[in-house]
Amino acid sequence: MTDPTDDAPANSAATRDGTRDVAKEQAAWEEWRARRRVALTAPQGNLALIETRWAPLGERPDLEAARAQLGEGQTLTTLERTEPVSGRPEYGLRRWDAHAPAMRHFDSVDTFPYRPDWVLEAEYEPVEGARTVPFEHIRDNGGTRDLVVPGDLRLTLGGSDYTLSAFDDDGTLLLVFGDPTNGASTYGAGRFLFVHRDERNAGPQRVVLDFNRAFVPPCGFSDQYNCPMPPRQNRLHVPVEAGEKVPVFRDGYGAH
Protein backbone atom coordinates (compact mmCIF):
# COMPACT_ATOMS: atom_id res chain seq x y z
CA MET A 1 0.00 0.00 0.00
CA THR A 2 3.01 2.28 -0.18
CA ASP A 3 1.96 5.68 -1.48
CA PRO A 4 4.29 6.78 -4.30
CA THR A 5 3.37 10.40 -3.59
CA ASP A 6 4.94 10.33 -0.15
CA ASP A 7 8.51 11.58 -0.11
CA ALA A 8 10.56 11.72 3.05
CA PRO A 9 9.80 15.06 4.74
CA ALA A 10 12.79 17.18 5.55
CA ASN A 11 13.73 17.02 9.22
CA SER A 12 11.77 20.18 10.03
CA ALA A 13 13.69 21.84 7.15
CA ALA A 14 16.32 22.81 9.71
CA THR A 15 19.15 25.10 8.68
CA ARG A 16 22.73 24.82 9.87
CA ASP A 17 22.10 27.09 12.83
CA GLY A 18 19.19 24.92 13.98
CA THR A 19 16.39 27.26 12.86
CA ARG A 20 13.58 26.08 10.64
CA ASP A 21 12.55 27.23 7.19
CA VAL A 22 8.81 26.93 7.75
CA ALA A 23 8.01 28.44 4.35
CA LYS A 24 10.02 25.68 2.68
CA GLU A 25 8.29 23.05 4.82
CA GLN A 26 4.87 24.35 3.85
CA ALA A 27 5.75 24.50 0.16
CA ALA A 28 6.86 20.85 0.29
CA TRP A 29 3.60 19.96 2.06
CA GLU A 30 1.53 21.71 -0.59
CA GLU A 31 3.37 19.76 -3.29
CA TRP A 32 2.60 16.57 -1.36
CA ARG A 33 -1.09 17.47 -1.27
CA ALA A 34 -1.11 18.04 -5.05
CA ARG A 35 0.53 14.66 -5.67
CA ARG A 36 -1.89 13.05 -3.26
CA ARG A 37 -4.86 14.30 -5.29
CA VAL A 38 -3.34 13.00 -8.51
CA ALA A 39 -2.84 9.57 -6.91
CA LEU A 40 -6.39 9.43 -5.51
CA THR A 41 -7.97 10.24 -8.88
CA ALA A 42 -5.75 7.96 -10.99
CA PRO A 43 -7.41 5.08 -12.92
CA GLN A 44 -6.29 2.74 -10.13
CA GLY A 45 -6.42 5.28 -7.33
CA ASN A 46 -8.39 4.77 -4.12
CA LEU A 47 -11.54 6.29 -5.60
CA ALA A 48 -11.56 3.87 -8.54
CA LEU A 49 -11.82 0.59 -6.61
CA ILE A 50 -15.33 -0.82 -7.08
CA GLU A 51 -14.88 -4.50 -6.25
CA THR A 52 -12.62 -6.79 -4.24
CA ARG A 53 -13.46 -10.43 -4.91
CA TRP A 54 -11.85 -13.39 -3.12
CA ALA A 55 -11.75 -16.88 -4.61
CA PRO A 56 -12.60 -19.89 -2.41
CA LEU A 57 -9.77 -20.70 -0.02
CA GLY A 58 -6.83 -22.29 -1.83
CA GLU A 59 -8.22 -21.57 -5.31
CA ARG A 60 -7.11 -18.96 -7.80
CA PRO A 61 -9.64 -16.70 -9.56
CA ASP A 62 -10.45 -17.16 -13.24
CA LEU A 63 -8.73 -14.15 -14.81
CA GLU A 64 -10.01 -14.73 -18.33
CA ALA A 65 -13.62 -14.98 -17.19
CA ALA A 66 -13.23 -11.86 -15.08
CA ARG A 67 -11.67 -9.89 -17.94
CA ALA A 68 -14.58 -10.83 -20.19
CA GLN A 69 -16.92 -9.04 -17.79
CA LEU A 70 -15.01 -5.74 -17.69
CA GLY A 71 -16.77 -2.57 -18.76
CA GLU A 72 -15.30 0.44 -20.51
CA GLY A 73 -12.55 2.09 -18.47
CA GLN A 74 -12.27 -0.88 -16.09
CA THR A 75 -9.15 -2.86 -15.24
CA LEU A 76 -8.23 -5.83 -13.07
CA THR A 77 -5.39 -6.51 -10.65
CA THR A 78 -4.64 -9.56 -8.54
CA LEU A 79 -3.95 -9.71 -4.82
CA GLU A 80 -2.99 -12.26 -2.21
CA ARG A 81 -3.27 -12.46 1.55
CA THR A 82 -3.02 -15.01 4.35
CA GLU A 83 -6.30 -16.28 5.75
CA PRO A 84 -6.02 -15.50 9.49
CA VAL A 85 -7.54 -18.72 10.86
CA SER A 86 -5.93 -21.38 8.67
CA GLY A 87 -2.81 -19.47 7.64
CA ARG A 88 -3.41 -20.58 4.04
CA PRO A 89 -3.07 -18.18 1.10
CA GLU A 90 -6.14 -16.49 -0.34
CA TYR A 91 -6.19 -15.15 -3.88
CA GLY A 92 -8.41 -12.39 -5.17
CA LEU A 93 -9.13 -9.80 -7.81
CA ARG A 94 -9.70 -6.09 -7.67
CA ARG A 95 -11.78 -4.29 -10.26
CA TRP A 96 -11.06 -0.63 -10.92
CA ASP A 97 -13.27 1.82 -12.79
CA ALA A 98 -11.86 5.12 -14.04
CA HIS A 99 -15.46 6.39 -14.16
CA ALA A 100 -16.57 5.07 -10.77
CA PRO A 101 -19.30 7.04 -8.96
CA ALA A 102 -16.85 8.02 -6.21
CA MET A 103 -14.50 9.37 -8.86
CA ARG A 104 -17.23 11.40 -10.57
CA HIS A 105 -18.49 12.94 -7.33
CA PHE A 106 -15.16 13.53 -5.61
CA ASP A 107 -14.45 17.14 -4.72
CA SER A 108 -11.46 17.25 -2.37
CA VAL A 109 -10.01 16.04 0.91
CA ASP A 110 -10.77 18.42 3.74
CA THR A 111 -7.46 19.16 5.45
CA PHE A 112 -6.21 21.11 8.45
CA PRO A 113 -4.02 24.16 7.69
CA TYR A 114 -0.30 23.47 7.83
CA ARG A 115 0.92 23.24 11.44
CA PRO A 116 4.71 23.42 11.90
CA ASP A 117 4.26 22.44 15.56
CA TRP A 118 2.99 19.02 14.43
CA VAL A 119 6.31 18.11 12.82
CA LEU A 120 7.69 15.99 15.67
CA GLU A 121 10.70 13.83 16.31
CA ALA A 122 10.53 10.31 17.72
CA GLU A 123 13.03 7.62 18.59
CA TYR A 124 12.94 4.52 16.42
CA GLU A 125 14.36 1.42 18.09
CA PRO A 126 14.52 -1.77 15.99
CA VAL A 127 13.78 -5.15 17.52
CA GLU A 128 15.59 -8.37 16.70
CA GLY A 129 13.69 -11.00 14.80
CA ALA A 130 10.30 -10.76 13.12
CA ARG A 131 7.96 -9.49 15.81
CA THR A 132 4.31 -9.38 14.83
CA VAL A 133 1.49 -7.32 16.31
CA PRO A 134 -2.23 -8.12 15.85
CA PHE A 135 -4.13 -5.43 13.95
CA GLU A 136 -7.90 -5.49 13.71
CA HIS A 137 -9.18 -4.81 10.20
CA ILE A 138 -12.41 -3.04 9.29
CA ARG A 139 -13.94 -5.92 7.31
CA ASP A 140 -12.81 -8.81 9.49
CA ASN A 141 -15.69 -8.63 12.00
CA GLY A 142 -13.44 -8.17 15.00
CA GLY A 143 -10.75 -10.59 13.84
CA THR A 144 -7.08 -9.63 13.77
CA ARG A 145 -4.20 -10.09 11.35
CA ASP A 146 -0.60 -10.26 12.51
CA LEU A 147 1.59 -7.66 10.81
CA VAL A 148 5.37 -7.42 11.08
CA VAL A 149 6.48 -4.50 13.28
CA PRO A 150 10.27 -4.15 12.89
CA GLY A 151 10.73 -1.70 15.77
CA ASP A 152 9.19 0.68 18.29
CA LEU A 153 8.51 4.40 17.86
CA ARG A 154 8.88 6.26 21.14
CA LEU A 155 7.21 9.65 21.35
CA THR A 156 6.38 12.09 24.14
CA LEU A 157 3.23 14.07 23.44
CA GLY A 158 1.14 16.20 25.77
CA GLY A 159 3.13 15.02 28.76
CA SER A 160 2.53 11.33 28.00
CA ASP A 161 5.03 8.79 26.71
CA TYR A 162 3.93 6.51 23.88
CA THR A 163 5.45 3.37 22.37
CA LEU A 164 3.87 3.16 18.93
CA SER A 165 3.74 0.19 16.56
CA ALA A 166 4.31 0.93 12.87
CA PHE A 167 4.25 -2.07 10.54
CA ASP A 168 6.42 -2.72 7.52
CA ASP A 169 4.60 -1.70 4.33
CA ASP A 170 6.86 -2.70 1.43
CA GLY A 171 9.94 -1.40 3.21
CA THR A 172 8.40 1.76 4.68
CA LEU A 173 6.99 2.10 8.19
CA LEU A 174 3.25 2.76 8.20
CA LEU A 175 1.80 4.15 11.42
CA VAL A 176 -1.93 3.55 11.89
CA PHE A 177 -3.03 5.88 14.67
CA GLY A 178 -6.14 7.21 16.33
CA ASP A 179 -6.84 10.37 18.32
CA PRO A 180 -9.82 12.25 19.79
CA THR A 181 -10.59 13.99 16.48
CA ASN A 182 -11.67 10.67 14.90
CA GLY A 183 -15.37 10.66 14.16
CA ALA A 184 -15.62 14.38 14.92
CA SER A 185 -13.46 16.31 12.48
CA THR A 186 -11.41 13.44 11.03
CA TYR A 187 -12.06 10.00 9.56
CA GLY A 188 -13.68 7.82 12.19
CA ALA A 189 -11.50 4.72 11.90
CA GLY A 190 -8.21 6.58 12.34
CA ARG A 191 -5.54 7.84 9.97
CA PHE A 192 -2.27 6.67 8.42
CA LEU A 193 1.21 8.20 8.43
CA PHE A 194 4.36 7.03 6.64
CA VAL A 195 7.52 7.14 8.75
CA HIS A 196 10.87 7.18 6.92
CA ARG A 197 13.92 5.67 8.55
CA ASP A 198 17.51 5.28 7.38
CA GLU A 199 17.69 1.69 6.12
CA ARG A 200 21.49 1.81 6.27
CA ASN A 201 21.36 2.32 10.03
CA ALA A 202 20.58 -0.90 11.87
CA GLY A 203 20.50 0.75 15.29
CA PRO A 204 18.24 3.26 17.05
CA GLN A 205 17.71 6.54 15.22
CA ARG A 206 15.70 9.73 15.29
CA VAL A 207 12.81 9.89 12.83
CA VAL A 208 10.35 12.61 11.86
CA LEU A 209 6.59 12.23 12.42
CA ASP A 210 5.10 14.95 10.23
CA PHE A 211 1.44 14.74 11.19
CA ASN A 212 0.65 17.31 8.51
CA ARG A 213 1.00 14.34 6.17
CA ALA A 214 -1.41 12.13 8.10
CA PHE A 215 -3.87 10.85 5.53
CA VAL A 216 -7.28 9.25 5.24
CA PRO A 217 -6.83 5.48 4.70
CA PRO A 218 -7.99 3.87 1.45
CA CYS A 219 -11.20 2.61 3.08
CA GLY A 220 -12.28 6.25 3.43
CA PHE A 221 -12.62 6.39 -0.36
CA SER A 222 -13.95 2.90 -1.14
CA ASP A 223 -15.54 0.27 1.08
CA GLN A 224 -13.80 -2.39 -1.02
CA TYR A 225 -10.60 -1.94 1.02
CA ASN A 226 -9.94 -3.80 4.25
CA CYS A 227 -7.89 -1.29 6.26
CA PRO A 228 -6.10 -1.98 9.54
CA MET A 229 -7.36 -0.07 12.56
CA PRO A 230 -5.24 1.57 15.29
CA PRO A 231 -4.22 -0.85 18.05
CA ARG A 232 -4.60 0.38 21.59
CA GLN A 233 -0.97 1.51 21.90
CA ASN A 234 -1.41 3.74 18.83
CA ARG A 235 -4.36 5.70 20.20
CA LEU A 236 -3.13 9.15 21.17
CA HIS A 237 -4.88 11.12 23.91
CA VAL A 238 -4.09 14.50 22.34
CA PRO A 239 -6.24 15.77 19.41
CA VAL A 240 -4.03 15.73 16.31
CA GLU A 241 -5.35 18.79 14.47
CA ALA A 242 -3.07 18.35 11.47
CA GLY A 243 -3.22 16.42 8.22
CA GLU A 244 -6.20 15.21 6.26
CA LYS A 245 -9.67 15.19 7.79
CA VAL A 246 -12.25 13.49 5.52
CA PRO A 247 -13.03 13.16 1.81
CA VAL A 248 -15.57 15.64 0.44
CA PHE A 249 -18.03 14.56 -2.27
CA ARG A 250 -20.48 16.58 -4.35
CA ASP A 251 -24.23 16.17 -4.68
CA GLY A 252 -24.67 14.36 -1.37
CA TYR A 253 -22.65 11.35 -2.50
CA GLY A 254 -20.77 9.32 0.10
CA ALA A 255 -17.97 6.84 -0.56
CA HIS A 256 -19.83 4.11 1.37
MODATA-V100288 format. One record per backbone hydrogen bond with DSSP energy under -0.5 kcal/mol. NH is the residue of the N-H (numbers start at 1). CO is the residue of the C=O. E is the energy in kcal/mol with one decimal. If there is no record, write none. Layout:
NH_CO_E / NH_CO_E
This chain:
4_2_-0.7 / 6_3_-1.8 / 7_5_-0.9 / 9_7_-0.5 / 12_10_-2.8 / 14_11_-1.4 / 15_19_-3.2 / 18_15_-1.9 / 21_13_-1.7 / 22_20_-1.1 / 25_21_-2.1 / 26_22_-2.8 / 27_23_-2.1 / 28_24_-2.1 / 29_25_-2.1 / 30_26_-2.5 / 31_27_-1.9 / 32_28_-2.0 / 33_29_-2.4 / 34_30_-1.9 / 35_31_-2.3 / 36_32_-2.5 / 37_33_-2.0 / 38_34_-1.8 / 39_35_-2.4 / 40_36_-2.4 / 41_37_-2.0 / 42_39_-1.0 / 45_42_-2.5 / 47_40_-1.4 / 48_45_-1.7 / 49_45_-0.5 / 49_46_-0.8 / 50_48_-0.6 / 50_95_-2.6 / 51_95_-1.3 / 53_93_-2.9 / 55_91_-2.8 / 58_89_-1.0 / 59_56_-2.7 / 63_61_-1.1 / 66_62_-2.0 / 67_63_-2.8 / 68_64_-1.7 / 69_65_-0.5 / 69_66_-1.1 / 70_67_-1.5 / 74_71_-1.8 / 75_96_-1.8 / 77_94_-1.9 / 79_92_-1.9 / 81_90_-2.1 / 83_81_-0.5 / 83_88_-3.2 / 87_83_-2.6 / 90_81_-3.3 / 91_59_-0.6 / 92_79_-2.7 / 93_53_-2.7 / 94_77_-2.8 / 95_51_-2.6 / 96_75_-2.7 / 96_94_-0.5 / 97_48_-2.6 / 98_73_-2.2 / 100_97_-1.8 / 104_100_-2.2 / 105_101_-2.1 / 106_102_-0.9 / 107_248_-2.8 / 108_248_-1.5 / 110_108_-0.6 / 110_246_-2.5 / 112_243_-2.6 / 118_115_-1.9 / 119_116_-1.3 / 120_118_-0.9 / 120_209_-2.5 / 122_207_-2.6 / 123_154_-2.4 / 124_122_-0.6 / 124_205_-3.4 / 125_123_-0.6 / 125_152_-2.7 / 126_124_-0.5 / 127_150_-2.6 / 131_129_-1.1 / 133_147_-2.4 / 135_145_-2.6 / 137_143_-1.1 / 138_227_-2.4 / 140_137_-1.6 / 142_137_-0.5 / 143_140_-1.9 / 145_135_-2.4 / 147_133_-2.3 / 147_145_-0.5 / 149_131_-2.5 / 150_148_-0.6 / 152_125_-2.7 / 153_164_-2.1 / 154_123_-2.9 / 154_152_-0.6 / 155_153_-0.5 / 155_162_-2.1 / 157_155_-0.5 / 157_160_-2.8 / 160_157_-1.8 / 162_155_-3.2 / 164_153_-3.4 / 164_162_-0.5 / 166_151_-0.6 / 166_164_-0.6 / 167_174_-1.6 / 168_148_-2.4 / 169_167_-0.6 / 169_172_-3.3 / 170_168_-0.7 / 172_169_-1.3 / 173_195_-1.2 / 174_167_-2.6 / 175_173_-0.5 / 175_193_-3.2 / 176_165_-0.5 / 176_174_-0.6 / 177_175_-0.7 / 177_191_-2.4 / 178_234_-2.0 / 182_179_-2.1 / 183_186_-2.4 / 184_181_-2.2 / 185_181_-1.4 / 186_181_-2.2 / 187_245_-1.8 / 190_187_-1.5 / 191_177_-2.5 / 192_215_-2.6 / 193_175_-1.6 / 195_173_-2.6 / 199_197_-0.9 / 201_198_-1.6 / 202_200_-0.7 / 205_124_-2.2 / 207_122_-2.6 / 209_120_-3.5 / 210_208_-0.7 / 211_118_-2.2 / 211_209_-1.2 / 213_210_-2.4 / 214_211_-1.5 / 215_192_-2.6 / 217_190_-0.5 / 220_217_-2.3 / 221_218_-2.2 / 222_218_-1.3 / 223_255_-0.6 / 225_222_-1.2 / 227_225_-0.5 / 229_136_-3.1 / 230_189_-0.6 / 234_231_-1.9 / 235_232_-1.7 / 236_178_-2.9 / 236_234_-0.8 / 241_239_-1.2 / 242_240_-1.5 / 244_214_-2.9 / 245_110_-3.8 / 246_110_-0.5 / 248_108_-3.3 / 250_105_-3.4 / 253_250_-1.9
